[in-house]
């Protein structure tokens, strides 16, 4: 491979990795914002309760 091809591949992979990090960061921010909105509406969860309890 030529230097230009390797440089292009490196930039492509760096861009792809950055996009993934950005996407996961936005998803986590949206999730926390939604949970905060639910807590503001309904109040915090009861002590000792969990989502897995049935």
Secondary structure, DSSP 8 states (H G I E B T S, - for coil): --HHHHHHHHHHHHHHHHHHHHHHHHHHHHHHHHHHHHHHHH-S--TT--TT--
